[in-house]
C-alpha cells in the first residue's frame, strides 16, 4: 500500500520506517525543518533503537500535502498534542490542571481535510495523537468534510523503542467512526503483525490510551511505596518482594480483577490495606498509598450511595446481595454491606436481602417488602446468578454495577460504567 504521514517527528518517523520495512511505500511531510533534514541526509538527532539502520536504506518520499493526499491509500496523523512544561512531571504538580494543546492537531487536520475535499475522493485518515476522551468529537469531527474517513489509532509505544513496540504491538487499538475505513486499516495491519485488532468507539479508544499509561504509573507508584516500606523494615528487600509478585500470574499479572464493579471485600483485602495503612503511618512513609486505596474504595461506595438516593426519588431502596463473592455466603468485608451502612448514615431506610445468607423463600420476602406491589429501587450488591430470574415490578429502578442483567422495557435499568446515552 501507499502510506502517507502528516508528521514525521519522533513518533511518525520510526513508525514510517517500520511500515516501510514491511514492504509498503511511504510518503510524508513535516513542518519542522530539522526533521526534514534528518530524512534527507539520513541522520537522527535522537536515540531510537533500529531507526538509524532502517533510515540508511530508507526510500521515504518527502512530498507536499497535495501529493500525499493524491497518492496515499491511508494517511497517518501523528501530530503532537503537547502539555506546558509545568505539566510534564519535572516540577511540583501545579494547583490548576489543564488539557493538552490540540491546536497543532486541529490545524494539521484542517489543512489535510481541505486538500481531501478539494480533490473530492474518499481517504482513510488515522489519527494517532494522544488526546483526552471526547476531544475528537468536540474539536476534530466538526471541521471534517464528507470525504475524510476518520479513524483513531493511538499506539502503545515508548520513545526509544517505537519501532519494535509498533511491530510487536500488544494490541492494535482502533477507534471506529467509519466501518469501511476500519476494514481497510485492518487489512493493512495484517501485513504488519498478528496482534489483536481491537475495534471500539473513538471515545473508548481515547480513554484506553491514556488509562493504559496511567495504569503503568499506578504500578510504579505501588512498587515504589513497597520499596520505601522495605527501606524502613529490617530483613526486607524490595527486589525479592517484586520478584515473588511477578511470579503470581493468576491474580496479580492477569486479566483477573480488571472488571468494574463494587470494591474489594473478604477477610483479607480491606483489613490488610488498613493494617498496612497503620504501618505506613508508623514508618512515616512519604505518602500513605495503602490509605489511599481504602479511601478510594470508601469514596466510590459513597458515590454509589448518592446514585441510589438520586434515582430513588422517594422509592424504597433495596440492596440485593450481602456477599462479597457471588454464589457464596461470605459476607466478611462486603462492599455491599458498606453501601448499606453509608446509606443509613445518610438517613436512608434500606432493605437488604441475600438468598445465600437469609431466608430463601422469595415469595415470603416479596410479600414482606411489597416488591410486587409498588415500584422500588434495587441495587445489585452481589453478582448472584439468581437476579437474572428476579421479578422487578413495572417502573422500578435497577442499578447494576456489574452490567450483567438483561434490560427490561418496564423498568429503568442503569448499568454503571456503560454510558451509551449518546449512541
TIKOLVO-604089 format. One record per residue: residue in one letter; x, y, z of N, C-alpha, C in turn. Coordinates in pm, whole numbers. Example, Ala and Ser with C-alpha at 12.3 -4.5 7.8 and 13.67 -1.06 7.14 Angstrom:
   res     n.xx     n.yy     n.zz    ca.xx    ca.yy    ca.zz     c.xx     c.yy     c.zz
     A     1319     -569      780     1230     -450      780     1320     -330      780
     S     1285     -225      708     1367     -106      714     1290        3      787
***
This chain:
   res     n.xx     n.yy     n.zz    ca.xx    ca.yy    ca.zz     c.xx     c.yy     c.zz
     X       84     -120        0        0        0        0       88      125        0
     X       29      236      -39       93      367      -28       46      431      101
     X      138      454      193      103      503      326      160      643      345
     X       72      740      371      114      877      391      127      912      538
     X      212     1011      565      232     1060      702      227     1212      704
     X      137     1266      784      134     1409      809      202     1431      945
     X      334     1433      941      413     1440     1064      513     1326     1067
     X      642     1361     1067      749     1261     1066      850     1289     1177
     X      798     1324     1294      884     1353     1408      925     1228     1483
     X      943     1239     1614      997     1130     1695      901     1011     1706
     X      775     1031     1676      680      920     1668      657      880     1522
     X      631      978     1437      596      949     1298      705      880     1219
     X      828      928     1231      937      871     1150      966      725     1187
     X      984      690     1315     1008      549     1347      896      457     1298
     X      771      501     1311      659      420     1263      663      409     1111
     X      694      520     1044      705      518      898      814      421      853
     X      928      421      924     1036      327      891      994      183      913
     X      918      159     1021      870       24     1049      775      -23      939
     X      687       64      896      592       30      790      665        5      658
     X      763       90      630      842       72      507      916      -61      509
     X      961     -104      628     1035     -230      638      948     -351      606
     X      816     -331      606      723     -438      572      681     -434      425
     X      751     -352      347      729     -353      203      634     -249      150
     X      588     -158      231      497      -54      185      574       69      138
     X      514      140       47      569      269        4      523      375      103
     X      616      459      149      584      560      249      618      698      194
     X      526      790      209      549      929      171      493     1019      281
     X      557     1136      299      509     1221      406      573     1356      408
     X      539     1432      514      594     1564      532      592     1600      680
     X      658     1714      711      660     1764      848      683     1914      843
     X      636     1985      947      654     2130      949      790     2170     1006
     X      864     2074     1061      993     2102     1124     1107     2080     1024
     X     1186     2184      999     1295     2175      902     1401     2074      943
     X     1430     2064     1074     1532     1969     1121     1487     1826     1095
     X     1359     1800     1113     1305     1666     1085     1322     1631      938
     X     1289     1725      851     1303     1701      707     1450     1681      670
     X     1538     1758      735     1681     1744      709     1731     1605      751
     X     1682     1558      868     1720     1425      914     1690     1319      809
     X     1574     1330      748     1531     1229      649     1613     1242      522
     X     1636     1365      478     1712     1385      353     1856     1335      366
     X     1917     1365      482     2060     1331      500     2079     1202      580
     X     1966     1136      610     1967     1005      677     2045     1009      808
     X     2011     1109      888     2071     1124     1021     1960     1140     1125
     X     1992     1110     1250     1897     1128     1359     1962     1208     1470
     X     1887     1299     1532     1938     1375     1645     1878     1326     1777
     X     1826     1202     1775     1771     1141     1897     1793      991     1889
     X     1782      925     2005     1808      781     2013     1680      703     1989
     X     1682      613     1893     1568      526     1863     1622      393     1812
     X     1599      286     1888     1653      155     1853     1612      112     1713
     X     1712       82     1630     1687       29     1496     1658      134     1390
     X     1638      260     1432     1597      362     1336     1710      401     1241
     X     1831      417     1294     1942      462     1209     1970      362     1098
     X     1966      233     1131     1992      129     1031     1886      130      922
     X     1758      141      964     1650      145      866     1656      272      782
     X     1695      382      847     1699      510      775     1805      510      666
     X     1916      439      688     2023      433      588     1972      384      453
     X     1882      285      457     1831      225      333     1689      270      300
     X     1642      371      372     1503      415      354     1482      489      222
     X     1364      470      167     1324      543       46     1200      627       72
     X     1183      668      197     1068      754      230     1072      878      142
     X      957      909       82      948     1021      -12      887     1141       57
     X      960     1254       54      908     1378      109      825     1448        1
     X      695     1465       34      602     1522      -65      522     1634        0
     X      464     1721      -81      373     1820      -26      238     1755        3
     X      154     1825       76       29     1765      123      -63     1726        8
     X      -55     1798     -102     -138     1765     -218     -102     1627     -274
     X       28     1600     -286       74     1471     -337       47     1358     -238
     X       59     1388     -109       31     1286       -7     -114     1241      -17
     X     -205     1337      -29     -348     1303      -42     -373     1227     -171
     X     -315     1274     -279     -339     1214     -410     -289     1070     -418
     X     -173     1042     -358     -107      914     -382     -121      812     -268
     X     -175      851     -155     -181      761      -39     -313      683      -34
     X     -303      558       11     -422      478       40     -472      504      183
     X     -378      522      273     -406      552      414     -311      663      457
     X     -361      759      535     -277      868      584     -277      867      736
     X     -159      851      795     -144      857      941     -113     1001      983
     X     -172     1039     1098     -151     1174     1151      -97     1163     1294
     X       36     1169     1311       96     1163     1444      137     1300     1496
     X       52     1399     1480       86     1536     1519       85     1549     1671
     X      181     1623     1724      196     1638     1868       75     1707     1933
     X       48     1670     2057      -51     1739     2141       20     1770     2274
     X      103     1871     2276      192     1894     2391      122     1949     2514
     X      187     1936     2627      149     1999     2752      252     2106     2784
     X      214     2205     2864      313     2302     2912      416     2231     3000
     X      532     2291     3014      641     2229     3091      599     2198     3234
     X      514     2282     3291      475     2260     3432      386     2138     3450
     X      339     2079     3339      258     1957     3346      335     1832     3304
     X      466     1845     3287      544     1732     3237      599     1643     3348
     X      580     1681     3474      628     1599     3584      770     1631     3627
     X      826     1743     3579      962     1781     3619      960     1889     3726
     X      841     1939     3758      823     2034     3867      713     1981     3957
     X      693     2044     4072      581     2005     4159      449     2022     4084
     X      352     1938     4116      223     1942     4048      155     2077     4074
     X      120     2151     3970       53     2280     3993      -89     2260     4046
     X     -140     2360     4116     -275     2350     4172     -379     2340     4062
     X     -359     2419     3954     -454     2413     3843     -419     2297     3750
     X     -517     2249     3676     -497     2141     3580     -536     2191     3441
     X     -483     2129     3337     -513     2173     3200     -512     2054     3106
     X     -587     2068     2999     -591     1968     2892     -465     1984     2806
     X     -445     1889     2714     -335     1901     2619     -364     2018     2523
     X     -261     2060     2452     -276     2164     2350     -306     2097     2216
     X     -427     2117     2167     -471     2049     2044     -457     2135     1918
     X     -401     2254     1930     -404     2346     1817     -324     2293     1698
     X     -207     2230     1725     -128     2174     1614     -208     2066     1541
     X     -275     1981     1617     -354     1873     1557     -472     1930     1478
     X     -541     2027     1535     -656     2088     1466     -610     2152     1336
     X     -501     2228     1341     -452     2295     1219     -411     2194     1112
     X     -343     2088     1155     -300     1986     1060     -416     1914      995
     X     -515     1876     1075     -632     1806     1021     -712     1897      930
     X     -722     2024      967     -797     2118      881     -731     2132      744
     X     -599     2143      743     -527     2154      616     -543     2025      535
     X     -532     1911      602     -547     1783      534     -688     1767      480
     X     -788     1801      562     -927     1788      519     -957     1877      399
     X     -906     2000      401     -932     2093      290     -877     2036      159
     X     -759     1974      166     -700     1918       45     -778     1795       -3
     X     -823     1713       92     -903     1595       55    -1034     1638      -10
     X    -1099     1737       47    -1225     1786      -11    -1202     1848     -149
     X    -1090     1916     -163    -1056     1977     -292    -1039     1871     -399
     X     -974     1759     -363     -954     1652     -461    -1079     1567     -480
     X    -1170     1567     -383    -1301     1507     -400    -1307     1356     -397
     X    -1207     1290     -337    -1207     1144     -326    -1195     1102     -180
     X    -1262      993     -143    -1257      944       -5    -1115      900       31
     X    -1072      938      152     -940      900      201     -951      855      346
     X     -883      746      378     -878      696      515     -769      772      589
     X     -809      840      696     -716      919      777     -718      864      919
     X     -600      831      969     -587      769     1101     -509      861     1194
     X     -576      917     1293     -510      999     1394     -449      907     1499
     X     -323      932     1534     -259      851     1638     -214      935     1757
     X     -244     1064     1756     -203     1155     1863     -276     1120     1993
     X     -211     1146     2106     -273     1124     2236     -367     1240     2268
     X     -492     1207     2302     -592     1308     2336     -677     1257     2452
     X     -746     1347     2520     -839     1306     2625     -973     1265     2563
     X    -1051     1182     2633    -1180     1135     2579    -1273     1251     2544
     X    -1331     1244     2425    -1424     1346     2378    -1359     1449     2288
     X    -1226     1448     2279    -1154     1550     2203    -1186     1545     2054
     X    -1184     1425     1996    -1205     1414     1851    -1347     1455     1814
     X    -1443     1413     1896    -1582     1452     1870    -1601     1603     1883
     X    -1534     1663     1980    -1552     1806     2006    -1475     1895     1910
     X    -1350     1861     1881    -1264     1952     1806    -1235     1909     1662
     X    -1237     1780     1634    -1194     1732     1503    -1311     1707     1408
     X    -1409     1630     1454    -1519     1594     1364    -1595     1714     1309
     X    -1614     1823     1386    -1687     1938     1330    -1617     2006     1213
     X    -1487     1985     1194    -1417     2053     1085    -1398     1961      964
     X    -1454     1840      969    -1434     1744      860    -1540     1756      752
     X    -1497     1732      629    -1591     1723      519    -1638     1580      500
     X    -1700     1552      387    -1760     1420      365    -1661     1316      314
     X    -1544     1357      267    -1451     1263      204    -1340     1213      298
     X    -1322     1279      412    -1221     1232      506    -1284     1127      596
     X    -1237     1003      583    -1292      890      659    -1203      866      781
     X    -1253      907      895    -1173      919     1016    -1162      790     1096
     X    -1043      765     1149    -1020      658     1246     -928      712     1355
     X     -931      649     1472     -841      687     1580     -765      564     1627
     X     -632      569     1617     -548      450     1638     -423      487     1719
     X     -438      520     1848     -321      553     1929     -235      430     1954
     X     -104      449     1962      -12      337     1979       30      323     2125
     X       63      199     2163      122      173     2294      273      153     2274
     X      343      264     2272      486      260     2244      561      341     2349
     X      691      320     2355      777      402     2440      884      464     2351
     X      909      592     2369     1012      659     2290     1146      588     2313
     X     1213      562     2206     1339      487     2212     1325      345     2163
     X     1203      290     2177     1176      153     2128     1051      151     2041
     X     1023      263     1976      898      279     1899      884      174     1789
     X      991      148     1716      982       58     1601      942      -82     1646
     X     1012     -135     1745      980     -270     1793      842     -273     1859
     X      809     -169     1935      677     -166     2001      564     -164     1899
     X      587      -95     1788      485      -90     1682      474     -224     1609
     X      586     -281     1575      585     -408     1500      539     -525     1587
     X      558     -514     1720      518     -621     1812      408     -571     1907
     X      311     -502     1853      207     -439     1936      135     -542     2023
     X      107     -504     2149       24     -589     2234     -115     -603     2173
     X     -174     -489     2140     -299     -486     2064     -292     -370     1966
     X     -376     -374     1866     -395     -259     1779     -528     -197     1821
     X     -518      -86     1892     -637      -19     1944     -695       70     1835
     X     -822       46     1801     -877      114     1685    -1015      172     1714
     X    -1021      306     1719    -1148      376     1735    -1216      394     1600
     X    -1336      342     1588    -1405      335     1459    -1510      445     1446
     X    -1500      521     1337    -1605      617     1301    -1667      579     1167
     X    -1590      507     1086    -1636      463      954    -1593      317      937
     X    -1690      228      921    -1660       84      914    -1573       48      795
     X    -1599      109      680    -1520       80      561    -1374      118      583
     X    -1352      234      644    -1216      278      673    -1148      184      771
     X    -1222      140      872    -1166       47      971    -1129      -86      906
     X    -1212     -135      816    -1183     -261      747    -1058     -250      661
     X    -1042     -135      597     -923     -114      513     -798     -111      599
     X     -808      -44      715     -695      -38      807     -662     -175      864
     X     -764     -254      891     -741     -388      945     -666     -475      843
     X     -701     -462      717     -629     -536      613     -484     -492      606
     X     -460     -362      621     -323     -310      620     -243     -370      736
     X     -304     -373      855     -232     -421      974     -199     -570      967
     X     -273     -644      887     -240     -785      870     -103     -804      804
     X      -56     -700      735       76     -706      672      187     -661      769
     X      147     -611      887      244     -558      983      274     -658     1095
     X      168     -714     1154      186     -808     1266       60     -893     1284
     X       63     -979     1383      -52    -1065     1413     -122    -1023     1542
     X     -106     -900     1581     -164     -851     1707     -316     -843     1697
     X     -386     -859     1810     -532     -847     1810     -574     -708     1764
     X     -671     -702     1673     -723     -575     1623     -848     -542     1704
     X     -834     -451     1800     -939     -422     1897    -1019     -300     1851
     X    -1138     -327     1792    -1225     -219     1744    -1320     -174     1855
     X    -1336      -43     1869    -1425       11     1970    -1467      151     1926
     X    -1539      224     2013    -1575      361     1979    -1451      450     1988
     X    -1457      563     1923    -1346      658     1931    -1325      702     2075
     X    -1436      727     2147    -1425      771     2286    -1358      666     2374
     X    -1394      539     2354    -1329      431     2428    -1180      427     2398
     X    -1146      440     2270    -1004      435     2231     -926      551     2292
     X     -986      669     2294     -921      784     2356     -891      756     2503
     X     -992      698     2572     -978      670     2715     -878      557     2741
     X     -885      450     2661     -796      335     2680     -650      379     2669
     X     -619      464     2574     -481      509     2553     -425      576     2678
     X     -497      675     2734     -442      748     2848     -449      664     2976
     X     -552      578     2988     -562      492     3107     -450      388     3106
     X     -413      339     2989     -301      244     2977     -175      304     3041
     X     -147      429     3007      -29      495     3062      -42      515     3213
     X     -162      554     3256     -185      578     3399     -179      448     3478
     X     -220      338     3415     -211      207     3480      -64      174     3511
     X       23      205     3417      167      183     3439      217      272     3552
     X      172      399     3553      210      491     3661      165      438     3797
     X       45      381     3801       -8      326     3926       78      209     3973
     X      117      125     3880      202       10     3911      336       56     3969
     X      394      158     3906      522      212     3954      506      274     4093
     X      396      348     4112      372      411     4243      359      306     4352
     X      291      197     4321      271       91     4420      404       27     4458
     X      486       -8     4360      611      -77     4391      710       18     4459
     X      704      147     4427      790      243     4495      748      262     4641
     X      618      251     4668      571      255     4807      625      133     4883
     X      623       18     4817      678     -103     4879      829      -87     4902
     X      897      -25     4805     1041        0     4820     1069       84     4945
     X      989      189     4961     1009      276     5078      977      202     5207
     X      874      117     5204      839       35     5321      957      -55     5359
     X     1016     -119     5258     1130     -209     5282     1250     -134     5338
     X     1266      -10     5296     1380       68     5342     1376       89     5494
     X     1255       87     5551     1237      111     5694     1230      -19     5776
     X     1208     -132     5707     1188     -258     5780     1311     -347     5771
     X     1356     -405     5882     1474     -493     5877     1446     -622     5801
     X     1548     -676     5736     1541     -805     5666     1435     -807     5554
     X     1416     -693     5490     1325     -687     5375     1400     -633     5254
     X     1360     -676     5135     1428     -639     5012     1322     -624     4903
     X     1306     -504     4851     1201     -478     4752     1217     -567     4628
     X     1341     -599     4592     1362     -682     4473     1311     -825     4495
     X     1324     -875     4617     1269    -1007     4649     1116    -1003     4649
     X     1061     -895     4706      915     -881     4710      859     -875     4568
     X      920     -790     4484      868     -774     4347      891     -900     4264
     X     1001     -972     4292     1025    -1097     4218      917    -1200     4250
     X      878    -1209     4377      770    -1301     4415      638    -1260     4351
     X      608    -1129     4354      482    -1081     4297      476    -1106     4146
     X      592    -1093     4079      594    -1111     3933      565    -1254     3892
     X      584    -1349     3985      553    -1489     3956      405    -1522     3976
     X      331    -1427     4034      188    -1450     4063      103    -1410     3943
     X      101    -1497     3844       36    -1465     3716     -111    -1507     3709
     X     -165    -1557     3821     -307    -1594     3820     -395    -1474     3854
     X     -356    -1399     3958     -439    -1287     4001     -374    -1151     3977
     X     -246    -1137     4013     -184    -1005     4007     -152     -964     3863
     X      -83    -1049     3789      -49    -1018     3650     -134    -1107     3560
     X     -255    -1063     3537     -353    -1141     3459     -475    -1052     3437
     X     -572    -1100     3358     -695    -1022     3338     -788    -1021     3460
     X     -758    -1100     3561     -846    -1107     3678     -851     -971     3749
     X     -970     -939     3801     -998     -815     3874     -999     -692     3784
     X     -981     -709     3655     -994     -597     3562    -1139     -590     3514
     X    -1229     -568     3609    -1372     -567     3578    -1437     -467     3674
     X    -1495     -362     3620    -1557     -261     3705    -1674     -317     3783
     X    -1688     -280     3909    -1798     -326     3992    -1789     -266     4130
     X    -1816     -345     4232    -1804     -300     4368    -1657     -306     4412
     X    -1627     -243     4528    -1493     -250     4583    -1459     -391     4627
     X    -1333     -415     4662    -1295     -550     4704    -1346     -579     4844
     X    -1350     -708     4878    -1402     -749     5007    -1332     -875     5054
     X    -1391     -938     5153    -1335    -1062     5206    -1258    -1040     5334
     X    -1201    -1147     5384    -1131    -1142     5511     -987    -1096     5500
     X     -942    -1065     5377     -801    -1028     5357     -783     -885     5308
     X     -845     -851     5194     -812     -727     5126     -833     -601     5210
     X     -957     -570     5253     -974     -444     5329     -890     -440     5456
     X     -891     -549     5533     -818     -547     5660     -667     -536     5639
     X     -615     -599     5532     -472     -591     5506     -432     -449     5465
     X     -516     -387     5381     -488     -250     5341     -490     -155     5460
     X     -589     -175     5549     -599      -89     5668     -479     -112     5759
     X     -436     -237     5773     -319     -267     5856     -192     -205     5797
     X     -178     -215     5664      -61     -154     5600      -66       -2     5610
     X     -187       52     5610     -203      196     5629     -150      237     5767
     X     -179      154     5867     -126      178     6002       27      170     6002
     X       80       69     5932      225       53     5925      290      173     5857
     X      226      222     5752      279      339     5679      285      461     5771
     X      182      477     5853      183      587     5950      297      570     6050
     X      312      447     6099      415      418     6198      555      441     6141
     X      575      404     6013      705      420     5949      726      561     5894
     X      618      641     5900      624      778     5848      666      782     5701
     X      598      699     5618      627      697     5474      594      832     5412
     X      659      863     5301      639      992     5236      495     1009     5188
     X      431      899     5150      291      904     5109      226      771     5144
     X      110      777     5208       42      654     5254      -48      599     5143
     X       16      527     5049      -59      471     4935     -165      371     4981
     X     -135      295     5085     -230      194     5134     -357      261     5183
     X     -342      375     5251     -457      452     5297     -537      503     5178
     X     -465      543     5075     -529      595     4953     -620      490     4890
     X     -575      364     4890     -655      255     4833     -788      241     4906
     X     -784      245     5039     -907      230     5116     -998      352     5105
     X     -938      469     5093    -1019      590     5075    -1092      587     4942
     X    -1023      539     4836    -1090      528     4706    -1208      432     4715
     X    -1189      319     4780    -1296      219     4797    -1415      281     4869
     X    -1387      355     4975    -1494      415     5053    -1564      527     4975
     X    -1485      611     4909    -1543      721     4832    -1627      670     4716
     X    -1581      563     4649    -1661      507     4539    -1792      452     4591
     X    -1789      386     4707    -1911      332     4765    -2006      444     4805
     X    -1951      555     4854    -2036      670     4886    -2098      729     4760
     X    -2022      730     4651    -2078      776     4523    -2194      687     4479
     X    -2180      554     4498    -2288      462     4466    -2410      489     4555
     X    -2386      522     4681    -2496      554     4773    -2571      679     4723
     X    -2495      780     4684    -2558      903     4633    -2635      875     4505
     X    -2584      784     4423    -2653      746     4299    -2787      680     4332
     X    -2788      595     4434    -2913      531     4478    -3014      635     4524
     X    -2969      730     4605    -3059      834     4657    -3111      920     4543
     X    -3024      953     4448    -3062     1035     4333    -3173      970     4251
     X    -3161      839     4228    -3257      770     4141    -3376      713     4216
     X    -3367      707     4349    -3480      651     4425    -3601      744     4421
     X    -3577      874     4436    -3684      974     4432    -3804      930     4516
     X    -3775      894     4640    -3881      855     4733    -3913      707     4735
     X    -3860      631     4640    -3885      487     4637    -3805      416     4747
     X    -3855      302     4790    -3782      217     4883    -3651      172     4819
     X    -3539      180     4894    -3408      135     4845    -3382       -7     4894
     X    -3354      -97     4800    -3324     -236     4832    -3187     -272     4776
     X    -3107     -339     4857    -2979     -392     4810    -2992     -543     4799
     X    -2972     -595     4678    -2982     -739     4653    -2843     -800     4660
     X    -2815     -868     4770    -2685     -933     4787    -2606     -873     4901
     X    -2558     -960     4991    -2475     -919     5103    -2331     -969     5089
     X    -2309    -1065     5002    -2181    -1135     4995    -2081    -1058     4909
     X    -1953    -1072     4940    -1851    -1007     4856    -1815    -1094     4736
     X    -1855    -1222     4740    -1825    -1312     4630    -1953    -1384     4590
     X    -1989    -1384     4459    -2115    -1446     4416    -2119    -1597     4441
     X    -2242    -1646     4457    -2271    -1788     4479    -2203    -1841     4605
     X    -2182    -1755     4704    -2131    -1797     4835    -2212    -1726     4943
     X    -2186    -1762     5069    -2249    -1690     5180    -2144    -1610     5258
     X    -2036    -1569     5190    -1925    -1499     5253    -1953    -1348     5258
     X    -1969    -1295     5377    -2005    -1154     5393    -1894    -1070     5457
     X    -1787    -1132     5502    -1681    -1059     5571    -1619     -954     5478
     X    -1615     -831     5520    -1556     -723     5440    -1638     -687     5318
     X    -1767     -717     5317    -1850     -699     5198    -1871     -551     5164
     X    -1841     -509     5039    -1865     -370     4999    -2013     -336     4991
     X    -2099     -435     4968    -2242     -405     4964    -2296     -374     5104
     X    -2238     -436     5206    -2277     -403     5344    -2224     -263     5379
     X    -2105     -229     5331    -2055      -93     5348    -2151        6     5283
     X    -2204      -28     5165    -2300       59     5097    -2424       79     5183
     X    -2476      -28     5241    -2593      -18     5328    -2564       75     5446
     X    -2448       59     5508    -2414      142     5624    -2401      289     5587
     X    -2345      318     5471    -2331      457     5427    -2468      517     5395
     X    -2555      438     5330    -2692      486     5302    -2765      519     5432
     X    -2753      432     5529    -2820      457     5658    -2758      577     5729
     X    -2628      594     5713    -2561      712     5768    -2618      839     5708
     X    -2663      831     5582    -2721      945     5512    -2871      957     5537
     X    -2923      878     5630    -3063      890     5670    -3161      808     5587
     X    -3111      713     5507    -3198      632     5422    -3237      502     5493
     X    -3360      460     5470    -3405      330     5517    -3374      228     5407
     X    -3301      123     5442    -3253       28     5341    -3296     -113     5376
     X    -3347     -184     5274    -3376     -327     5286    -3263     -402     5215
     X    -3212     -506     5281    -3102     -583     5223    -3135     -731     5234
     X    -3121     -802     5122    -3157     -944     5122    -3062    -1022     5034
     X    -3025    -1140     5081    -2937    -1228     5006    -2983    -1372     5028
     X    -3026    -1441     4921    -3078    -1577     4937    -2973    -1677     4983
     X    -2843    -1642     4971    -2738    -1730     5018    -2712    -1712     5167
     X    -2769    -1607     5224    -2745    -1576     5365    -2875    -1578     5446
     X    -2983    -1524     5388    -3108    -1505     5459    -3211    -1612     5421
     X    -3331    -1589     5462    -3443    -1677     5427    -3454    -1685     5275
     X    -3453    -1808     5221    -3454    -1826     5075    -3594    -1820     5015
     X    -3696    -1808     5096    -3834    -1808     5047    -3865    -1672     4984
     X    -3843    -1662     4852    -3860    -1536     4782    -4004    -1486     4786
     X    -4100    -1577     4786    -4240    -1536     4789    -4273    -1464     4919
     X    -4223    -1519     5030    -4248    -1456     5160    -4178    -1320     5168
     X    -4054    -1315     5122    -3977    -1190     5125    -4045    -1084     5039
     X    -4094    -1129     4924    -4158    -1038     4830    -4281     -973     4893
     X    -4358    -1052     4967    -4478    -1001     5034    -4443     -904     5145
     X    -4337     -939     5221    -4298     -854     5335    -4259     -714     5288
     X    -4181     -708     5180    -4130     -579     5135    -4209     -520     5018
     X    -4321     -584     4981    -4412     -532     4878    -4342     -513     4743
     X    -4248     -604     4711    -4173     -590     4587    -4261     -607     4463
     X    -4372     -675     4476    -4461     -692     4360    -4585     -605     4371
     X    -4580     -505     4462    -4697     -419     4481    -4670     -273     4447
     X    -4544     -231     4455    -4513      -91     4425    -4372      -81     4369
     X    -4348       14     4279    -4214       29     4221    -4113       71     4328
     X    -3996       11     4321    -3891       41     4418    -3755       48     4347
     X    -3652       89     4422    -3516       92     4367    -3440      -30     4417
     X    -3375      -99     4323    -3296     -218     4356    -3151     -195     4313
     X    -3059     -217     4405    -2917     -209     4375    -2859     -350     4382
     X    -2791     -392     4275    -2732     -527     4273    -2599     -521     4348
     X    -2599     -571     4471    -2481     -564     4555    -2387     -682     4540
     X    -2441     -795     4492    -2360     -915     4469    -2402     -974     4335
     X    -2306    -1020     4259    -2335    -1069     4124    -2385    -1214     4126
     X    -2492    -1239     4202    -2552    -1371     4204    -2629    -1396     4073
     X    -2625    -1520     4026    -2698    -1554     3904    -2850    -1547     3923
     X    -2895    -1562     4048    -3039    -1566     4076    -3110    -1438     4034
     X    -3036    -1326     4030    -3101    -1200     3995    -3146    -1197     3849
     X    -3094    -1286     3765    -3142    -1294     3627    -3291    -1331     3623
     X    -3337    -1407     3723    -3476    -1452     3727    -3562    -1368     3821
     X    -3504    -1265     3877    -3575    -1184     3977    -3685    -1101     3909
     X    -3798    -1085     3979    -3909    -1006     3925    -3895     -861     3971
     X    -3881     -771     3875    -3878     -629     3906    -4009     -567     3859
     X    -4084     -511     3952    -4214     -454     3917    -4199     -336     3822
     X    -4299     -315     3742    -4303     -205     3647    -4270      -72     3715
     X    -4189       10     3646    -4148      143     3692    -4045      139     3806
     X    -3994       21     3834    -3885       12     3931    -3754       60     3867
     X    -3656       93     3951    -3523      132     3906    -3425       24     3950
     X    -3342      -23     3857    -3241     -124     3888    -3103      -68     3855
     X    -3019      -56     3958    -2881       -9     3940    -2789     -130     3946
     X    -2715     -152     3838    -2632     -272     3824    -2486     -233     3802
     X    -2401     -238     3907    -2261     -201     3889    -2179     -304     3813
     X    -2240     -422     3787    -2169     -530     3716    -2211     -541     3569
     X    -2317     -470     3531    -2362     -464     3391    -2391     -602     3333
     X    -2452     -690     3412    -2470     -827     3362    -2617     -869     3350
     X    -2709     -786     3398    -2851     -821     3384    -2903     -780     3248
     X    -3014     -840     3209    -3079     -803     3084    -3168     -682     3109
     X    -3178     -597     3010    -3266     -481     3022    -3412     -526     3012
     X    -3499     -449     3074    -3642     -477     3068    -3714     -349     3026
     X    -3816     -365     2943    -3889     -250     2892    -3965     -175     3002
     X    -4002     -248     3106    -4090     -186     3206    -4015     -128     3326
     X    -3881     -128     3324    -3804      -73     3435    -3700       26     3382
     X    -3646      107     3473    -3531      191     3441    -3405      115     3482
     X    -3331       69     3384    -3211      -12     3410    -3088       76     3394
     X    -3004       82     3497    -2885      167     3497    -2761       79     3512
     X    -2696       44     3399    -2571      -34     3406    -2454       61     3428
     X    -2400       65     3548    -2298      164     3581    -2171      140     3498
     X    -2119      249     3442    -1996      241     3363    -2020      205     3218
     X    -2144      200     3177    -2176      169     3037    -2262      282     2985
     X    -2195      390     2947    -2264      513     2909    -2278      520     2757
     X    -2394      480     2710    -2419      482     2566    -2537      572     2535
     X    -2555      675     2620    -2672      761     2607    -2670      845     2480
     X    -2549      867     2423    -2541      949     2302    -2542      865     2176
     X    -2552      733     2189    -2546      647     2071    -2685      626     2013
***
